[in-house]
Amino acid sequence: MSAVEPNRYDPSGDRPITTSVRWAAERLNPPSRLWGSNGVAFGPDGRLYVAQFLAGQISAVDSATGDVEVVVPMDSPVQAPDDLAFGADGSMYIADLVPGRVWRRSPEGEYTLVSDDVANPNGITCVGDRLFVNEMKPGGRLLELFPDGGEAVVLTQGLALGNAMQLGPDGHLYYPHMMSGPNPLLTGQVWRIPPDGGEPEVVADDVHQPVAVRFDRGGVLHVLSRGPEGIVTRIDLHGSGSRTLVTSGVVGLDNAAFDAENRMFVSSYASGGVTEMHPDGRTREMVPRGLDGPYGVTVDLGGKVYAADHYRVASPEPSPEGGVTTHCLQPFSHGIAADGGLLHTTSQFGQVQTYDPGAGTTRERAGGLRRPLGIAVAPNGSLVVAESDAGRVVAVDERDVLTVLADGLQQPVDVAFDAEGRCYVSDERLGAVLRVEVDGPPTVLVDGLDAPQGLAVLGEELFTVETGRRRLLAVSLTTGERRTDAEDLPVGAPAGVVPRTEPALFANGMPGMARRFAGLAVAADGALLLSANGEGTVLRLTPGQC
């Protein structure tokens, strides 16, 4: 098992994929170096700083070499950074979205809480010594904050999900409305307001799904689209008034920054990485894109592997997208199960959905569940789901009627069926795998585990990813005997990171932070597919000595 280049899980690049004498391991896609990429800004040292919402960290990227250094680590006071900006003195200001905090990180690395009274802070910018932030929620505010003390000043309200904003050449603050009206895809507005307050006004309409606004060195407005095409709309507001549409192919653009030479670098919430984007749409990867997770993993009868990757459904395979192909932007996909030509997914924010790749359609099967995670297709065709926060295993039939199969569990995470149609569930908090009984409470198959998550059944053995010990465990379905089949799996946070309080699942009615999930699936040839969410790959484990 060969080593790889430095990545987000192993900065040295010296670590083998895993340790196993029973399975040969291979990566189906290269590890990703950034755990997603959101707000970006050039710092005083000339490096590009990248906020990584899903990781809870901020990294600095050398635009000449592509080298990545973690500057704000996962165990810092910052939990969910979504955007950042630099003040005149070199201080970094951070929008910590889920807990609703704005931080100042001094040039010496000291953290100071600027405000904890901003709901879903996201777009953030500095104008000299002045600090402005907006709220990503319906009816959000745009505020001026005072790092040295003083009551926040509200410039305007009624934002339709504020996000990345910037001062324009005319001295106004520009910001997008990410949503307006009944259809979130029919947004298309950019607004501006004087930094000292006044009447906000629309300056651009009919812009494709705006997520961020940025001005280049020549004062031309660039509006990034959050859609799958990677569209950027260039509007020469203060010149000819011309409008140009550029399609980059970078799925799920999030933010952008221009360097001193007016080169444009963009981030992607859907696939991470940092990409240089030329005015004609050509791109150059500075930090390759990849998987943000992955979370659940599945394989269809034809052998095609699919991963639920939080913002999308994707396949790990050689492609222009850094070894990953995006099939659709499907926000908050976490559990996934292939079923003929369909893909069934769960969202920890409450939904169970069926996606038809051929038709490109999505059907909601259930809603309002409490953090549904793992999903499997039962022998009778119903969808069986581990409803983690409700402590239940539920089934959704073909008419979308929900039935409770088991309750009273502590934290069910994944489900799987054996050849006889018996259902098994992993309980992360209990540290056990249980069998769901038709009549009576679930019975324990194996206990004493440390945070078991992904489940799969192969023949007479059940396999589970024991994330607390980073190992793959095999359990006999007849005797309960257990065996460690692989160790040192790249799942969870990097070694040495001290666990901290998990950010909230919801924040002011908006989706917050989802729990990581290391999924497991069985291919038709007897191989196992594992979500190696520590490094951003899907591992294929093939029987046989390494």
WOQUINOR-V464451 format. One record per backbone hydrogen bond with DSSP energy under -0.5 kcal/mol. NH is the residue of the N-H (numbers start at 0). CO is the residue of the C=O. E is the energy in kcal/mol with one decimal. If there is no record, write none. Layout:
BEGIN
NH:CO:E / NH:CO:E
END
This chain:
BEGIN
6:9:-1.6 / 7:31:-1.5 / 12:9:-0.9 / 18:486:-2.5 / 19:17:-0.5 / 21:484:-0.7 / 23:541:-3.0 / 24:22:-0.5 / 25:539:-1.7 / 27:537:-2.7 / 31:534:-2.0 / 32:287:-0.5 / 35:33:-1.9 / 36:267:-1.2 / 37:50:-2.6 / 38:81:-1.6 / 40:48:-1.7 / 42:46:-2.9 / 45:42:-2.1 / 47:60:-2.7 / 48:40:-3.1 / 48:46:-0.6 / 49:58:-3.4 / 50:38:-3.1 / 51:56:-2.6 / 52:50:-0.7 / 54:34:-0.6 / 55:51:-2.2 / 56:51:-1.4 / 57:71:-2.2 / 58:49:-2.1 / 59:68:-3.2 / 60:47:-3.1 / 61:66:-2.4 / 62:60:-0.7 / 65:61:-3.4 / 68:59:-2.5 / 70:57:-2.5 / 71:57:-2.4 / 72:70:-0.7 / 75:72:-1.7 / 81:94:-2.5 / 82:94:-0.8 / 84:92:-2.0 / 86:90:-2.7 / 87:127:-1.1 / 89:86:-1.8 / 91:104:-2.8 / 92:84:-3.5 / 92:90:-0.5 / 93:102:-2.3 / 94:82:-2.6 / 95:93:-0.9 / 95:100:-2.8 / 96:79:-1.8 / 96:94:-1.0 / 99:95:-0.9 / 99:96:-0.5 / 100:95:-2.1 / 101:114:-2.6 / 102:93:-2.2 / 103:111:-2.8 / 104:91:-3.3 / 105:103:-0.6 / 105:109:-2.8 / 108:105:-2.4 / 111:103:-2.5 / 113:101:-2.6 / 113:111:-0.6 / 114:101:-1.6 / 117:99:-0.9 / 119:117:-0.6 / 120:117:-0.6 / 121:133:-2.5 / 124:131:-2.4 / 126:129:-2.4 / 129:126:-2.0 / 130:144:-0.8 / 131:124:-2.8 / 132:142:-2.3 / 133:122:-2.5 / 134:140:-1.8 / 135:119:-2.9 / 136:134:-1.4 / 138:158:-1.3 / 139:136:-1.6 / 139:158:-1.9 / 141:155:-2.3 / 142:132:-3.1 / 143:152:-2.8 / 144:130:-2.3 / 144:142:-0.5 / 146:144:-0.5 / 148:145:-2.2 / 152:143:-2.3 / 153:151:-0.5 / 154:141:-2.9 / 154:152:-0.6 / 155:141:-1.3 / 157:138:-0.7 / 158:139:-2.7 / 160:136:-1.3 / 160:158:-1.2 / 161:134:-2.1 / 163:210:-0.6 / 165:173:-1.7 / 167:171:-3.4 / 170:167:-2.1 / 172:192:-3.0 / 173:165:-2.8 / 173:171:-0.5 / 174:190:-2.3 / 176:188:-2.2 / 177:159:-0.8 / 177:160:-1.7 / 178:159:-2.3 / 183:181:-0.6 / 185:182:-1.9 / 186:184:-1.0 / 188:176:-0.7 / 189:203:-2.2 / 190:174:-3.1 / 191:200:-2.0 / 192:172:-1.6 / 194:170:-0.8 / 196:193:-2.1 / 197:154:-0.5 / 199:197:-0.6 / 200:191:-2.1 / 202:189:-3.0 / 203:189:-1.5 / 206:187:-1.4 / 208:206:-0.6 / 209:206:-0.5 / 210:223:-2.8 / 211:223:-1.0 / 212:163:-1.2 / 213:221:-2.5 / 215:219:-2.1 / 218:215:-1.9 / 220:234:-2.2 / 221:213:-3.4 / 222:232:-2.5 / 223:211:-2.4 / 223:221:-0.6 / 224:230:-2.1 / 225:208:-2.1 / 229:226:-0.6 / 231:245:-2.9 / 232:222:-2.6 / 233:231:-0.6 / 233:243:-3.2 / 234:220:-3.0 / 234:232:-0.6 / 235:241:-2.6 / 236:234:-1.7 / 238:235:-1.4 / 240:235:-2.2 / 243:233:-2.7 / 245:231:-2.7 / 245:243:-0.5 / 247:229:-2.2 / 247:245:-0.6 / 248:228:-2.3 / 250:248:-0.9 / 251:226:-2.1 / 252:224:-0.8 / 252:226:-0.5 / 253:266:-2.2 / 254:266:-0.5 / 256:264:-2.0 / 258:262:-2.0 / 261:258:-2.1 / 263:276:-0.6 / 264:256:-2.7 / 265:274:-3.1 / 266:254:-2.2 / 267:272:-0.6 / 268:251:-1.6 / 269:251:-0.9 / 271:267:-1.8 / 273:286:-2.1 / 274:265:-2.3 / 275:283:-3.3 / 276:263:-2.7 / 277:275:-0.5 / 277:281:-3.2 / 280:277:-2.3 / 283:275:-2.3 / 285:273:-2.4 / 285:283:-0.5 / 286:273:-2.3 / 289:270:-2.9 / 290:535:-0.7 / 294:307:-2.8 / 295:333:-2.9 / 297:305:-2.4 / 299:303:-2.3 / 302:299:-2.0 / 305:297:-2.7 / 306:313:-3.5 / 307:295:-2.6 / 308:306:-0.7 / 308:311:-2.7 / 309:332:-2.1 / 310:308:-2.9 / 312:327:-2.2 / 313:306:-2.3 / 314:324:-2.6 / 316:314:-0.7 / 316:322:-2.0 / 321:318:-0.7 / 322:318:-1.2 / 324:314:-2.8 / 326:312:-2.8 / 326:324:-0.6 / 327:312:-1.3 / 329:327:-1.0 / 331:309:-2.7 / 332:309:-1.3 / 332:329:-0.7 / 333:331:-0.5 / 333:345:-3.1 / 334:345:-0.7 / 336:343:-2.1 / 338:341:-2.6 / 341:338:-2.0 / 342:354:-2.5 / 343:336:-2.9 / 344:352:-2.7 / 345:334:-1.8 / 346:350:-2.4 / 349:346:-2.3 / 351:365:-2.4 / 352:344:-2.7 / 353:362:-2.6 / 354:342:-3.7 / 355:360:-2.8 / 356:340:-0.6 / 356:354:-0.7 / 359:355:-2.5 / 360:355:-1.0 / 362:353:-2.6 / 364:351:-3.4 / 365:351:-1.7 / 368:349:-2.1 / 370:347:-0.6 / 370:368:-1.0 / 371:346:-0.7 / 372:385:-2.8 / 373:412:-2.8 / 375:383:-2.2 / 377:375:-0.6 / 377:381:-3.0 / 380:377:-2.3 / 382:395:-2.7 / 383:375:-3.1 / 383:381:-0.6 / 384:393:-3.0 / 385:373:-2.3 / 386:384:-0.8 / 386:391:-2.5 / 387:370:-1.6 / 387:385:-1.3 / 388:369:-1.4 / 389:369:-0.8 / 389:386:-0.7 / 390:386:-0.9 / 390:387:-0.9 / 391:386:-1.8 / 392:405:-2.7 / 393:384:-2.4 / 394:402:-3.0 / 395:382:-2.6 / 396:394:-0.5 / 396:400:-2.2 / 399:396:-2.3 / 402:394:-2.6 / 404:392:-2.8 / 404:402:-0.6 / 405:392:-1.7 / 408:390:-2.4 / 412:425:-2.8 / 413:425:-0.6 / 415:423:-1.8 / 417:421:-2.0 / 420:417:-1.9 / 422:435:-0.6 / 423:415:-2.9 / 424:433:-2.5 / 425:413:-2.0 / 426:431:-3.0 / 427:410:-2.1 / 427:425:-0.6 / 430:426:-1.9 / 431:426:-1.6 / 432:445:-2.7 / 433:424:-2.8 / 434:442:-3.2 / 435:422:-2.8 / 436:434:-0.6 / 439:437:-0.5 / 442:434:-2.1 / 444:432:-2.7 / 445:432:-1.7 / 448:430:-2.9 / 450:427:-0.7 / 450:448:-0.7 / 452:464:-2.5 / 453:517:-1.5 / 455:462:-1.8 / 457:460:-2.8 / 460:457:-1.7 / 461:474:-3.0 / 462:455:-3.5 / 463:472:-2.1 / 464:453:-1.8 / 465:463:-0.8 / 465:470:-2.7 / 466:450:-1.7 / 466:464:-1.4 / 467:449:-2.4 / 468:449:-0.6 / 468:465:-0.9 / 469:465:-0.7 / 470:465:-1.7 / 471:485:-2.7 / 472:463:-2.6 / 472:470:-0.5 / 473:482:-3.4 / 474:461:-3.0 / 475:480:-2.9 / 476:459:-2.7 / 479:475:-1.5 / 482:473:-2.4 / 484:471:-2.7 / 484:482:-0.6 / 485:471:-1.3 / 486:18:-2.8 / 488:469:-2.6 / 490:488:-2.1 / 496:493:-1.7 / 497:495:-0.5 / 506:509:-3.0 / 509:506:-1.8 / 511:504:-3.6 / 512:503:-2.8 / 513:511:-0.5 / 518:294:-1.6 / 518:516:-1.0 / 520:528:-2.0 / 522:526:-3.0 / 525:522:-1.8 / 527:540:-2.4 / 528:520:-2.9 / 529:538:-2.5 / 530:518:-2.4 / 531:529:-1.1 / 531:536:-2.0 / 532:530:-1.7 / 533:489:-2.2 / 534:489:-0.9 / 534:531:-1.0 / 535:531:-1.6 / 536:531:-1.7 / 538:529:-2.7 / 538:536:-0.5 / 539:25:-2.9 / 540:527:-3.1 / 540:538:-0.6 / 541:23:-2.8 / 541:539:-0.6 / 543:21:-2.3
END
